[in-house]
């Protein structure tokens, strides 16, 4: 395989641009997805879990 035909693509975000902000504490469990919709990220698992937990009022998506 020719190494020049490959390119490394980092999975992540620039933390100097994307960083957490202070928010009012609600006591809720908040689920946040940050990524691309590829199997590596587990999006399908998140969606299936959200469906099973849809009646839990203290979980926010």
Biopython code that builds the backbone (N, CA, C, O; Angstrom):
import numpy as np
from Bio.PDB.StructureBuilder import StructureBuilder

atoms = [
    (1, "UNK", "N", (0.832, -1.185, 0.000)),
    (1, "UNK", "CA", (0.000, 0.000, 0.000)),
    (1, "UNK", "C", (0.875, 1.247, 0.000)),
    (1, "UNK", "O", (1.873, 1.325, 0.717)),
    (2, "UNK", "N", (0.491, 2.194, -0.798)),
    (2, "UNK", "CA", (1.227, 3.441, -0.900)),
    (2, "UNK", "C", (0.783, 4.392, 0.218)),
    (2, "UNK", "O", (-0.370, 4.823, 0.241)),
    (3, "UNK", "N", (1.682, 4.717, 1.133)),
    (3, "UNK", "CA", (1.362, 5.585, 2.271)),
    (3, "UNK", "C", (0.877, 6.963, 1.836)),
    (3, "UNK", "O", (0.125, 7.600, 2.573)),
    (4, "UNK", "N", (1.276, 7.434, 0.682)),
    (4, "UNK", "CA", (0.887, 8.761, 0.207)),
    (4, "UNK", "C", (-0.599, 8.833, -0.170)),
    (4, "UNK", "O", (-1.142, 9.923, -0.349)),
    (5, "UNK", "N", (-1.250, 7.676, -0.289)),
    (5, "UNK", "CA", (-2.668, 7.649, -0.638)),
    (5, "UNK", "C", (-3.572, 7.686, 0.597)),
    (5, "UNK", "O", (-4.797, 7.679, 0.476)),
    (6, "UNK", "N", (-2.965, 7.725, 1.777)),
    (6, "UNK", "CA", (-3.734, 7.734, 3.016)),
    (6, "UNK", "C", (-3.619, 9.085, 3.700)),
    (6, "UNK", "O", (-2.590, 9.754, 3.617)),
    (7, "UNK", "N", (-4.690, 9.473, 4.375)),
    (7, "UNK", "CA", (-4.687, 10.719, 5.126)),
    (7, "UNK", "C", (-5.312, 10.452, 6.491)),
    (7, "UNK", "O", (-6.357, 9.808, 6.581)),
    (8, "UNK", "N", (-4.688, 10.937, 7.536)),
    (8, "UNK", "CA", (-5.210, 10.775, 8.889)),
    (8, "UNK", "C", (-6.250, 11.858, 9.139)),
    (8, "UNK", "O", (-6.013, 13.036, 8.870)),
    (9, "UNK", "N", (-7.403, 11.448, 9.657)),
    (9, "UNK", "CA", (-8.464, 12.383, 10.009)),
    (9, "UNK", "C", (-8.750, 12.202, 11.492)),
    (9, "UNK", "O", (-9.199, 11.137, 11.915)),
    (10, "UNK", "N", (-8.491, 13.233, 12.277)),
    (10, "UNK", "CA", (-8.680, 13.166, 13.717)),
    (10, "UNK", "C", (-10.159, 13.253, 14.055)),
    (10, "UNK", "O", (-10.899, 14.016, 13.434)),
    (11, "UNK", "N", (-10.591, 12.470, 15.039)),
    (11, "UNK", "CA", (-11.963, 12.505, 15.527)),
    (11, "UNK", "C", (-11.967, 13.353, 16.791)),
    (11, "UNK", "O", (-11.348, 12.986, 17.790)),
    (12, "UNK", "N", (-12.667, 14.495, 16.751)),
    (12, "UNK", "CA", (-12.691, 15.367, 17.922)),
    (12, "UNK", "C", (-13.054, 16.785, 17.537)),
    (12, "UNK", "O", (-13.572, 17.038, 16.449)),
    (13, "UNK", "N", (-12.775, 17.712, 18.449)),
    (13, "UNK", "CA", (-13.113, 19.117, 18.227)),
    (13, "UNK", "C", (-12.005, 20.006, 18.759)),
    (13, "UNK", "O", (-11.246, 19.607, 19.642)),
    (14, "UNK", "N", (-11.917, 21.195, 18.226)),
    (14, "UNK", "CA", (-10.955, 22.191, 18.688)),
    (14, "UNK", "C", (-11.493, 22.802, 19.977)),
    (14, "UNK", "O", (-12.452, 23.573, 19.945)),
    (15, "UNK", "N", (-10.882, 22.465, 21.112)),
    (15, "UNK", "CA", (-11.379, 22.917, 22.411)),
    (15, "UNK", "C", (-11.194, 24.410, 22.650)),
    (15, "UNK", "O", (-11.732, 24.941, 23.622)),
    (16, "UNK", "N", (-10.450, 25.100, 21.795)),
    (16, "UNK", "CA", (-10.350, 26.553, 21.924)),
    (16, "UNK", "C", (-11.582, 27.232, 21.310)),
    (16, "UNK", "O", (-11.839, 28.408, 21.565)),
    (17, "UNK", "N", (-12.336, 26.487, 20.505)),
    (17, "UNK", "CA", (-13.556, 27.005, 19.885)),
    (17, "UNK", "C", (-14.794, 26.453, 20.586)),
    (17, "UNK", "O", (-15.729, 27.196, 20.883)),
    (18, "UNK", "N", (-14.795, 25.147, 20.849)),
    (18, "UNK", "CA", (-15.933, 24.470, 21.466)),
    (18, "UNK", "C", (-15.594, 24.139, 22.909)),
    (18, "UNK", "O", (-14.744, 23.289, 23.173)),
    (19, "UNK", "N", (-16.253, 24.807, 23.837)),
    (19, "UNK", "CA", (-15.967, 24.594, 25.262)),
    (19, "UNK", "C", (-17.268, 24.734, 26.056)),
    (19, "UNK", "O", (-18.194, 25.412, 25.610)),
    (20, "UNK", "N", (-17.345, 24.103, 27.217)),
    (20, "UNK", "CA", (-18.585, 24.175, 28.000)),
    (20, "UNK", "C", (-18.821, 25.564, 28.584)),
    (20, "UNK", "O", (-17.878, 26.280, 28.922)),
    (21, "UNK", "N", (-20.083, 25.926, 28.695)),
    (21, "UNK", "CA", (-20.447, 27.189, 29.337)),
    (21, "UNK", "C", (-21.201, 26.861, 30.630)),
    (21, "UNK", "O", (-21.802, 25.794, 30.759)),
    (22, "UNK", "N", (-21.159, 27.786, 31.570)),
    (22, "UNK", "CA", (-21.860, 27.594, 32.838)),
    (22, "UNK", "C", (-23.365, 27.584, 32.579)),
    (22, "UNK", "O", (-23.894, 28.449, 31.881)),
    (23, "UNK", "N", (-24.042, 26.597, 33.151)),
    (23, "UNK", "CA", (-25.488, 26.518, 33.029)),
    (23, "UNK", "C", (-26.105, 26.316, 34.401)),
    (23, "UNK", "O", (-25.472, 25.791, 35.317)),
    (24, "UNK", "N", (-27.340, 26.739, 34.522)),
    (24, "UNK", "CA", (-28.080, 26.564, 35.762)),
    (24, "UNK", "C", (-28.287, 25.064, 36.004)),
    (24, "UNK", "O", (-28.707, 24.338, 35.103)),
    (25, "UNK", "N", (-27.995, 24.613, 37.207)),
    (25, "UNK", "CA", (-28.156, 23.200, 37.561)),
    (25, "UNK", "C", (-29.639, 22.867, 37.681)),
    (25, "UNK", "O", (-30.359, 23.495, 38.457)),
    (26, "UNK", "N", (-30.095, 21.874, 36.910)),
    (26, "UNK", "CA", (-31.508, 21.482, 36.938)),
    (26, "UNK", "C", (-31.723, 20.173, 37.675)),
    (26, "UNK", "O", (-32.850, 19.858, 38.058)),
    (27, "UNK", "N", (-30.667, 19.410, 37.880)),
    (27, "UNK", "CA", (-30.799, 18.095, 38.488)),
    (27, "UNK", "C", (-31.126, 17.014, 37.475)),
    (27, "UNK", "O", (-31.101, 15.827, 37.800)),
    (28, "UNK", "N", (-31.430, 17.416, 36.249)),
    (28, "UNK", "CA", (-31.721, 16.449, 35.195)),
    (28, "UNK", "C", (-30.436, 15.822, 34.676)),
    (28, "UNK", "O", (-29.359, 16.411, 34.770)),
    (29, "UNK", "N", (-30.565, 14.628, 34.131)),
    (29, "UNK", "CA", (-29.462, 13.976, 33.447)),
    (29, "UNK", "C", (-29.576, 14.390, 31.987)),
    (29, "UNK", "O", (-30.588, 14.114, 31.343)),
    (30, "UNK", "N", (-28.558, 15.044, 31.463)),
    (30, "UNK", "CA", (-28.600, 15.568, 30.099)),
    (30, "UNK", "C", (-27.723, 14.707, 29.198)),
    (30, "UNK", "O", (-26.550, 14.474, 29.491)),
    (31, "UNK", "N", (-28.312, 14.237, 28.092)),
    (31, "UNK", "CA", (-27.588, 13.441, 27.107)),
    (31, "UNK", "C", (-27.293, 14.341, 25.915)),
    (31, "UNK", "O", (-28.203, 14.933, 25.334)),
    (32, "UNK", "N", (-26.028, 14.441, 25.558)),
    (32, "UNK", "CA", (-25.609, 15.272, 24.431)),
    (32, "UNK", "C", (-24.766, 14.427, 23.493)),
    (32, "UNK", "O", (-23.880, 13.695, 23.934)),
    (33, "UNK", "N", (-25.038, 14.528, 22.213)),
    (33, "UNK", "CA", (-24.222, 13.837, 21.214)),
    (33, "UNK", "C", (-23.444, 14.871, 20.430)),
    (33, "UNK", "O", (-24.009, 15.842, 19.926)),
    (34, "UNK", "N", (-22.154, 14.657, 20.332)),
    (34, "UNK", "CA", (-21.290, 15.518, 19.535)),
    (34, "UNK", "C", (-20.446, 14.603, 18.672)),
    (34, "UNK", "O", (-19.590, 13.884, 19.188)),
    (35, "UNK", "N", (-20.666, 14.616, 17.387)),
    (35, "UNK", "CA", (-19.899, 13.744, 16.510)),
    (35, "UNK", "C", (-20.552, 13.642, 15.152)),
    (35, "UNK", "O", (-21.427, 14.432, 14.797)),
    (36, "UNK", "N", (-20.114, 12.664, 14.408)),
    (36, "UNK", "CA", (-20.680, 12.409, 13.091)),
    (36, "UNK", "C", (-21.534, 11.153, 13.169)),
    (36, "UNK", "O", (-21.365, 10.333, 14.072)),
    (37, "UNK", "N", (-22.429, 11.009, 12.245)),
    (37, "UNK", "CA", (-23.344, 9.870, 12.261)),
    (37, "UNK", "C", (-22.707, 8.666, 11.577)),
    (37, "UNK", "O", (-23.104, 8.268, 10.481)),
    (38, "UNK", "N", (-21.708, 8.097, 12.252)),
    (38, "UNK", "CA", (-21.035, 6.894, 11.770)),
    (38, "UNK", "C", (-21.081, 5.856, 12.889)),
    (38, "UNK", "O", (-21.163, 6.227, 14.060)),
    (39, "UNK", "N", (-21.030, 4.569, 12.558)),
    (39, "UNK", "CA", (-21.113, 3.521, 13.590)),
    (39, "UNK", "C", (-20.098, 3.685, 14.725)),
    (39, "UNK", "O", (-20.395, 3.330, 15.865)),
    (40, "UNK", "N", (-18.933, 4.206, 14.440)),
    (40, "UNK", "CA", (-17.894, 4.406, 15.450)),
    (40, "UNK", "C", (-18.411, 5.233, 16.622)),
    (40, "UNK", "O", (-17.987, 5.017, 17.757)),
    (41, "UNK", "N", (-19.310, 6.168, 16.372)),
    (41, "UNK", "CA", (-19.787, 7.092, 17.395)),
    (41, "UNK", "C", (-20.909, 6.526, 18.267)),
    (41, "UNK", "O", (-21.201, 7.093, 19.320)),
    (42, "UNK", "N", (-21.542, 5.430, 17.863)),
    (42, "UNK", "CA", (-22.586, 4.816, 18.682)),
    (42, "UNK", "C", (-23.938, 5.503, 18.633)),
    (42, "UNK", "O", (-24.712, 5.406, 19.586)),
    (43, "UNK", "N", (-24.237, 6.192, 17.549)),
    (43, "UNK", "CA", (-25.500, 6.922, 17.426)),
    (43, "UNK", "C", (-26.697, 5.982, 17.548)),
    (43, "UNK", "O", (-27.681, 6.318, 18.206)),
    (44, "UNK", "N", (-26.621, 4.826, 16.930)),
    (44, "UNK", "CA", (-27.734, 3.873, 16.985)),
    (44, "UNK", "C", (-28.030, 3.461, 18.432)),
    (44, "UNK", "O", (-29.194, 3.333, 18.813)),
    (45, "UNK", "N", (-27.000, 3.256, 19.223)),
    (45, "UNK", "CA", (-27.170, 2.893, 20.635)),
    (45, "UNK", "C", (-27.839, 4.022, 21.408)),
    (45, "UNK", "O", (-28.703, 3.768, 22.247)),
    (46, "UNK", "N", (-27.455, 5.252, 21.138)),
    (46, "UNK", "CA", (-28.059, 6.411, 21.807)),
    (46, "UNK", "C", (-29.547, 6.498, 21.470)),
    (46, "UNK", "O", (-30.369, 6.728, 22.357)),
    (47, "UNK", "N", (-29.893, 6.317, 20.218)),
    (47, "UNK", "CA", (-31.288, 6.409, 19.787)),
    (47, "UNK", "C", (-32.129, 5.294, 20.411)),
    (47, "UNK", "O", (-33.237, 5.543, 20.886)),
    (48, "UNK", "N", (-31.609, 4.076, 20.409)),
    (48, "UNK", "CA", (-32.341, 2.953, 21.018)),
    (48, "UNK", "C", (-32.525, 3.174, 22.515)),
    (48, "UNK", "O", (-33.592, 2.886, 23.059)),
    (49, "UNK", "N", (-31.507, 3.675, 23.175)),
    (49, "UNK", "CA", (-31.588, 3.947, 24.615)),
    (49, "UNK", "C", (-32.602, 5.047, 24.906)),
    (49, "UNK", "O", (-33.369, 4.949, 25.864)),
    (50, "UNK", "N", (-32.607, 6.088, 24.088)),
    (50, "UNK", "CA", (-33.550, 7.197, 24.276)),
    (50, "UNK", "C", (-34.990, 6.700, 24.161)),
    (50, "UNK", "O", (-35.859, 7.126, 24.922)),
    (51, "UNK", "N", (-35.239, 5.810, 23.222)),
    (51, "UNK", "CA", (-36.587, 5.256, 23.052)),
    (51, "UNK", "C", (-37.010, 4.479, 24.300)),
    (51, "UNK", "O", (-38.145, 4.611, 24.758)),
    (52, "UNK", "N", (-36.106, 3.675, 24.847)),
    (52, "UNK", "CA", (-36.421, 2.881, 26.040)),
    (52, "UNK", "C", (-36.640, 3.762, 27.271)),
    (52, "UNK", "O", (-37.375, 3.384, 28.183)),
    (53, "UNK", "N", (-36.007, 4.928, 27.296)),
    (53, "UNK", "CA", (-36.073, 5.814, 28.458)),
    (53, "UNK", "C", (-36.972, 7.031, 28.243)),
    (53, "UNK", "O", (-36.918, 7.979, 29.027)),
    (54, "UNK", "N", (-37.795, 7.020, 27.198)),
    (54, "UNK", "CA", (-38.579, 8.206, 26.844)),
    (54, "UNK", "C", (-39.539, 8.664, 27.941)),
    (54, "UNK", "O", (-39.927, 9.832, 27.950)),
    (55, "UNK", "N", (-39.930, 7.797, 28.856)),
    (55, "UNK", "CA", (-40.849, 8.188, 29.935)),
    (55, "UNK", "C", (-40.130, 8.703, 31.178)),
    (55, "UNK", "O", (-40.779, 9.117, 32.138)),
    (56, "UNK", "N", (-38.820, 8.682, 31.173)),
    (56, "UNK", "CA", (-38.027, 9.209, 32.290)),
    (56, "UNK", "C", (-37.996, 10.731, 32.162)),
    (56, "UNK", "O", (-37.329, 11.265, 31.276)),
    (57, "UNK", "N", (-38.707, 11.426, 33.034)),
    (57, "UNK", "CA", (-38.834, 12.886, 32.925)),
    (57, "UNK", "C", (-37.576, 13.637, 33.363)),
    (57, "UNK", "O", (-37.444, 14.829, 33.084)),
    (58, "UNK", "N", (-36.651, 12.957, 34.046)),
    (58, "UNK", "CA", (-35.433, 13.634, 34.507)),
    (58, "UNK", "C", (-34.254, 13.430, 33.557)),
    (58, "UNK", "O", (-33.114, 13.748, 33.898)),
    (59, "UNK", "N", (-34.530, 12.899, 32.364)),
    (59, "UNK", "CA", (-33.490, 12.746, 31.341)),
    (59, "UNK", "C", (-33.855, 13.652, 30.177)),
    (59, "UNK", "O", (-34.966, 13.589, 29.650)),
    (60, "UNK", "N", (-32.907, 14.496, 29.780)),
    (60, "UNK", "CA", (-33.133, 15.409, 28.653)),
    (60, "UNK", "C", (-32.137, 15.090, 27.552)),
    (60, "UNK", "O", (-30.987, 14.743, 27.820)),
    (61, "UNK", "N", (-32.593, 15.214, 26.304)),
    (61, "UNK", "CA", (-31.746, 14.955, 25.142)),
    (61, "UNK", "C", (-31.601, 16.223, 24.342)),
    (61, "UNK", "O", (-30.923, 16.230, 23.315)),
]
sb = StructureBuilder()
sb.init_structure("model")
sb.init_model(0)
sb.init_chain("A")
sb.init_seg("    ")
for serial, (resi, resn, name, xyz) in enumerate(atoms, 1):
    if name == "N":
        sb.init_residue(resn, " ", resi, " ")
    sb.init_atom(name, np.array(xyz, "f"), 0.0, 1.0, " ", f" {name:<3s}", serial, name[0])
structure = sb.get_structure()
